[in-house]
Structure formats: C-alpha cells, structure tokens
Amino acid sequence: MKKLLFSSLCLLSTLFAFSQISIVRSDVFEANDTIPEIYYGFENDNDCVATQEVMPENLVFGSQSAFPLIMLDSAIYYQPSEIDPNGVFEAANCAYLTKEEFMMFLKIDEAKVELIGLQAQMPMSETETIDIKFDETVALYNFPCEMGNTNDAIGTTMDKRPLSDFQEALGDNYNLVSYMYDTVRFIVQIAVNSAFDEFGTIKFIGDSIKNGEYEYLREDLMMAYYVDVHLRQKSNGNYVSIGTLGYTDMPKSDTTYSHNYWTKNNKKPILTIAYNFDKSSIHSMTFRYEYTSFVNTDIVANLNVYPNPTSKYINFSIDNCEDYELYIFSTDGRLINRSALESNNTLIDISNYRSGVYLYQILGKNNTLIAGGKFVKE
C-alpha cells in the first residue's frame, strides 16, 4: 500500500509539474523579430477540410497534403516609429501587419501584451490610411500565461473627420454628398475571448516544419472585429452608415476561431490552426518553418554559388532562371534577405552580414523547391 501511495504521489507530482508550462515575456515576439512560417490552406476563405481528416489524435504532424495552397512567409515585427512618424501610438513598442491588412500597434512589457490601436486603409481612398487609437487598451495576454487562464477584452473607438478631408477620394460625388452630409465618423470594435485549455506534447516530423517534440500550452482563441463608417446628416444631425448609401461594402465584420500551440522560447505559436465556428473543419494550418531541412545543393546541378566563402558579394548563377525567388536565412531561422532572381546571375551584397554560416533556398512557381544550400560570410 505504501508503495502504491508513493507511486501515485510521484505520478501526480509529475503531472502537476508538467502542467505548469507557462508563457512569459521572453517567449513572445518583439520589435525587429522576423519569424519564418509555412502556411497550408485554401485560396478561398470559405473552403475547409474536415478536422478529423487532418488533425492527428496523437498530435504528431507530418507534411500537409490535404491543403492545395502552400505559402512560405515571415511574421515581421516592426519598430512603431517606422510606421507611425507622428507618434499617434507613442506608448506602443511593437507593430505588425495582420492578414486583413491592419497594422496593429502593441505595448509589450513583463506584465502583459496590450493593443493600443491600429492603422487601416482609409475607406473611399486607395492610398491614404487612418490611425485608430482605442479609448482603452485591449489586453491580449497577461503574463504568465498558464493552464486555466482566461481573457475577455473589448476595445472600441470612434474618430470623427470633416467630410472635406475626403473631397479627393469622393471625386465627382463630393458636391452631392457634401450637400447632405458634413462629418465622417469611424467606428471600430475588437473583441478577444481566449482560454488556455490544454497542455501536452506535440511532435513535428514533416518536411518544411520545425521538427522535434515540444511541450505546449494551447490557447483557444476567438477574435472578432467590426468596422463601420457613418455620415452625419446636416438636416437632423443623425448618422447613417455609408454602406446604406452604396459607396462601400460597409459595415465590415469578421470572427476568427483558432488554436495556438505555444511553446517555450519560440517567440510565437509553433502551430496555429484556423477553424470554422464549431471547429468541425479547418481552413488553414500555419507552422513554424524550419529552413535547415533543405540544406541540399544537389537538387539542381546547374546552380553555382560563388565565391564561397566570401566577405562582400556572393553570386547566384543558375541556368534557365524562371521567376525564381532567393531566400537567405541565418542558422537560427531568421529571414535575412528575399530577392527575385530575374536573370541567370544575381549578385547579392552581404557586406553588412555578420560573419558565420548562412542558409539559402531558391523557390520556383507554387513555392517549388529548386535548390538549397549554405555559404560562409568571412
């Protein structure tokens, strides 16, 4: 009985310790980070595959053949000053672009990640942007993130502009619109609902993904946004949505449902799965991309990379170049350079690179791997 009790206590202790994986500030991205990713999904936002067809029960993920669209990309995190020269979001210390083309401005410290505001394309304009600062910051994460933690947050803001600011955008319609309306009001709302609801071990064994076995903490995340533009009527001071007047497709709204698999020391989820509302089908899987799996210079015999080693320039010479793209990475997976190979010989200036080993890939149409290898910067 004592042995059984002791064994049970040991087992409980082990499980308790394992469940205590937590995500802290150092596990999350920051400005100047570039994080490589590979996206498996569909071109059409409404297309999905049944969850049971692609979600392994034991969380051992291989190559994803069920998705017709495969894209290599990098999540890039900017210094806010690069995008916000007027200091509208002065409290922000990190910014990034979403797939919906919103530039999000964040404040990240040891306690939390907060959304300060966003920058979006100005309705009725193809070139201008609008800065939208929330009345109160939206807490996205509170550190440490641990099993059982939940978060509900809503951010709302309204911004008013005189209609005259949009004279150029409205063009010939301006006189007619300005006869009835005098003010433009922007309304933006973002809602976040999340729970860290599962922990365990996840394993990757496929091509292109960051192979290995990892302890994870899963985030069940719902994000919703609503955007509308109103015009104020001169006659009575009431606002009407611009969508009812036929000028744009306002209001816009969308809700996303996803699972984020957070691991230690990887800066962002190692896997994000985008579901439909009841999680019965999956639209996409985004994995942390691992470049080192493609160090292979034998894929194409007519490729010549020289001089190697080199201290200033390196030339990529490849016969019958057909709209290829060159990617250069550091050995820790950061994307250093992305260039189009528009001729049989492409000279790259690497004089500002630090000394060491670098990896490269050449991709063709549909992200087909043409060649890969490494070179040394002296």
N, C-alpha and C positions, 0 to 999 in steps of 0.2 A: 504493500500500500504506500509506503514512504517513497519507494522508487517511482511508482506511478504518479504520485503527487508531485515529486520533484521534476519528473519528465514533463508533466503538464505545465508546471510553472515555467520551466525553461522554454517550452513551446510558446506560451503566452507572452513571455518576455521577448522572444524573438519576433513574434508578430507585431507586438507593440512598438518595438524599436524600428521594424521595417516600415510601419505605417507613419512614422514620424518624418519621412522625407518632406522637406519644406522648401519653398522657393523664396529666396531673399533677393535683395537689391542686386547683388553681384551675378545673379542668374538671369538677369533681364538686360535687354539691349540698351545702348546709349548712343548719343550723337557720334557720328563718324564710323559706326559699325556698318559693315556690309556682310549680309548673311546669305549664303547660297541656298537656293531651294529648287526642287523639281516638282512641277505641278502635273498631276494626272487628272483629267476631267473631260468636259464637253464644251464645244463652242457655244451651243445654245444653253442659256441659263435654265431652261425648263427641263433639260434632259438629265436623266438619272439612271443608276443601275441599282438593283435590289441590294440592300445591305447584306443579306445573307450570302450573296454571290461573291462579295469582295472582302468581307470582314472575317478574318480567321478567328476561330474560337480561342486559340491559344496565343493570340497576338504575335504571331510570327509572320512578318510581312516580307514577301518577295517582290519580284517585278510585277507591275500592274498592267496586265494585258486587256482588262475589261474597258479601259478608257481610251477613246480614239484620239484625244488631244494630249500631247506631252510637250511641256514647255520648261526650258531652263530659265531661271530668273534669279534675281537677288533682291532681298529686302534691304533697302538703303535707308539709313537714318541720318538726318541732316542736322547741322547746327541751325537753330531757328533764324539767326541773323542773316543766313544766306538767302532766306526766302521772305523774311519779314524785316526789310531795311528800316521801316518806320517805327519798329518797336511796339506794334499793337499788342503782341503777345510777349511782353517783356519778361514775364515770370517763367516762360517756357524754356527748357534746356534741351529739347529733342523734338524733331519733327519727322513725319513720314507720310508717304502717299498711299492711300488705300486703292483697292481695285476699282472703287466707284469714283476715283479721281478727286477725293477730298484730301487736302493736305492737313493732317492732324497735328496740333501743337500740344505737347505734353510737358508736364513738370514731373520729374522723377527724382525722388530722394530716398533716404534709407527707410522711410515710413510707408510710402505709397507711390502709385502712379496715377496722376490726375490729368484729365483732359481739360485744357484751358479754353480751346476754341478750334476753329477750323477755317480754312481758306478754300473757296469753291469758285467755279466759273460763274460769272455774273449772268443771270437769266437775261435773255434778249441780247446777249453780246457773245461773240465768239472769241474775243481777245482779252477782255477785262475780267478781273477776279474781285471777289468781295471777301473781306475779313469779318468773321463772325466770332465774337467773344461771348462765352456763356456768362449768364448772370452769376452763377455759382459753378465752381469747378466740378467736374464729374469724376468721382473716384472709380478707377478701373480695377486697381489692385491695391490691397492693403497687406503690407509685409509683416510677418512672414505669412505666405500662403500655405495653408495646411489642410489636411483632410478634414472635411466637415465645414470649412469656412464658406460663407455665402456673401453675396454682394448684390444689392439693388441700388441703382442710381439713375437719376434722370437729369438731363441738362436741357434748359430751354433758353432761347434768346430771341429778341426781336430787334431789328435795326431798321430805322426809317431813313429814306433818302428823298430829296425833292425830285419830282419827275423830270426836271430839266437835266439831271445827270444822265438821263437815258435818251436824250434827243438824237444823238448819233445812232444809237442802237435801233431806235424806232424808225428812223429814216422818214419816209413819206407819210407814215402813220402818226407822226408826232403831233401834228396840229390837231388831228381829230381826237387823239387820246387826251391831249392837254386841255381840250375844250371841256372835257367832263371830269378829269382827274388831276390831282395836284401832287400827290405823295405816293411813294412806293414803300411798302413795309415787307420786310423779310422775316419769316418765322422758321426757326429750326429747332427740332427737338430730337434728342438722342436718349434712348433708354437702354440700360445694361442690366441683365439679370444673369448671375453666374453662381455656380456651386462647385467646389472641389469634392467630387463624389466617388472617386475610385483611385486606388493605388495598386501597384503590382510591378510586373516585369514585362517589358516589350522588347522584341528582338527583330532586327532587320538583317536579311540575307540576300537581298536582290541587287541587281545592277543599279548604279547611279545613286543609291541611297546610303546613308551613313551607317554602314553595317556594324553590328555589335549588339550587346544585350544591355539594357538600361532599366534602372528603377524609375518609374514615372509616377506623376501625380496628375490625374485627369481633371480638366476643367470643362464642365458642361456650361456652354455659353450661349446666351441669346442676346442679340443686339438688334435694335430697331431704330430707324430714323424716319423723320417726317420733315419735308421741306415744302414751303408754300410761299407765294409772292402775292401780296394784296395791293390793290389800288384804292386810294381814298376818293370817294365821290365829292365833288365840290358842292353839290346841291344839298346834301344832308350830313356829310362828314362820316358816313359809313364806309367800311372797307368791303371789297369784293375780291375773290380770288381771280388772279389773272387767267387761270385756266378756264373759267366760265366765259371769258371773252374771246377764247380761241387763239390767243397769241402763243401759248406754250403748252406743254403737257403737264402743267402743274395742277394739283399738288402731286409731289412725288413721295412715295413711302416704300419701305422695304424692311423685311425682317430676316435675319440670318440665324441659323442654328448650327452649332459646331461643337466638336470635342477637340480640345487642345491637350496634347500629351506633353507636359512639362517635365524636363529632366534637369539635373544639376549641370551647371557650367556650359550650357549651350545657347544662352542669350535669348532664345525664343523657343516655342514648342518644337520638338523634334518631328512631330506629326500633327497636322490639323486636318480634320475630316469635316466636310461641309455636308449637312443633311437637309432633307425636306423637314417639314414641321413636326412630323411624328417619328422621324428617324428610321422610317421603313425603307428609305432609299438614300443613296449617296450621290451627290453631284460631283465632288472632287476630293482628292487627297493631295495634300502638299507635304512633302518630306524634306527634311534637311538633306541637302545634296552633298555627296562625297566625291570630290574630284579625283582623289588618288586612285580610285578603282580603274581609271582609264590611262594609266601610265603605260602606254604601249605604242612604240614607234614603228611597229611592223604592219600596221593596218594599211598604210599606203606606202608603196615602195618609191614613188616619185616625189616624196617630200624631202626637202633639205633645209635644215635649220642651222645657221652659221652666222658668225663664229660662235663656238660654244666650248669653253667658257668665253665670256665677253664682259666688258666693263662699260660700254656706252650704247652700242647699237646691236640689234640682232635681226637677221633677215630670215623671213619665212618664204621659201621658194617651193611652189607646188604647181605641177603641170595641170593644164585644163581647169583652171580655177573657175568655179561656177557659183558666184554669190555666196561664198563661204564666209563664216564668221570665226574669228580667233578670240579665244578666252585665255587669259593668263591669270594664274592664281598663286597665292602664297601656299606654303605647305600646311598652314593651319586652316585652309579653306576659304580665305578671303579673296574676292574677285578684285584683281589689281587693274586689269585692262580688258576692254572689249572693243574689238575693231573689226570693220568689214574688210575682207580680203577681196579687193576689186581688181587685182591683177595677179600675174603669176609670181611676182616678187613684191613683198611688203616689208618695209623697213620699220622697225619699232625702236623708239628711243627709250632705253631703260636706264639712263644715266642717273635718274633720281631714285631708282630702286635700291633697297638695302642689299648688301652682299648676302648671298645664300642661294639655295635651290628654289626654282620656280617650276610650276607645272603649267602645261598648256593643253588646250583642246582646239580642234578645228571641226566645226559643225557645218553640215550642209542643209538642204531643204528638209523641213519637218524634223529639224534637230537631229538628223542622222549623223552619227559619229564618223568623221572622215579620218582623223588622225589624232594622236595624243602623244605626249612625251614630257621631257623636262630639260631645263637648261640651268646653267650656273652663272650668276652675276658675281663678278670678282669685286 
